[in-house]
Amino acid sequence: MAASGKIQKVRLNAPIADSDIAALEIGQVVYLDGLIYTGREGVYNRVLAEGKAPPVDLKTLTNVNFHCSPAAAKDTDGSFRVGAVTATASFRFSKWLPRWFAETGCKVIIGKGGMSSSDYQSAFVPAGAIYLTTVGYGTGALLGRGIKKVEAAHWLDELGVAQAMWVLRVENFGPLLVESDLQGRSLFEENNAEVNDKIAKLYDGLKAPSLSRYGETDDKTKELI
């Protein structure tokens, strides 16, 4: 975010250059053009656990991996279209990411909800990778507008629509929020810490509750929300 407090918008081409990744700051809003691919536990397990070669050379294709479930439909000519796409929670895939980064050259993960600070420090920082998160719920159709073409659908029969690897050509795809940077800073965790500190200060100087048996408290840790 700029010093003025205004949200900065950035438009990048995928695969994303290392210099562009290094310039990103947490809190910026990113829109993407180019190629991205979907990959989650089905793909990770097939490649990393079962030892299957990726269906395409990911190192030369792109460095952007989207954790998602696409709403894909097949047209009469056999091609596919994706009208909407919903990101899925990335923390479930953390165990796969160190090897995935090393073996595929992935530098950007798109998903929902971010990862933990320990994941950023142990997996993302050594790989020079960052995390982009989708913004809120109900944006599936908005993101779908940015998907201009399904370039390929790999392992569709084996893994199904949600788990297959979809190669997508996107244009002005977003908004995506920069949740982590190359230093492993987390937008969510930094903002949560700031909010929690302000909440704690609300309890300063409170008198002892007179009806504590009914739920009153002067201790934030005992508050029911």
Protein Blocks (a to p, Z undefined) as FASTA:
>chain_A
ZZkopacdddddddddfklmmmpcghiacddedjdddddfklmmmmmmnopacfbdfklm
pmcdcdddddddddfkopacdfbdcdddfklmmmmmmmmmmmnopabdcdehiaafklmm
mmmmmnopacdddehehilmmmmmmpmbdfbaghklmnommlmccddddehiacdddfbd
fkopafklmmmmmmmmmmmmmmgopacdfklmnopacbfklpcZZ
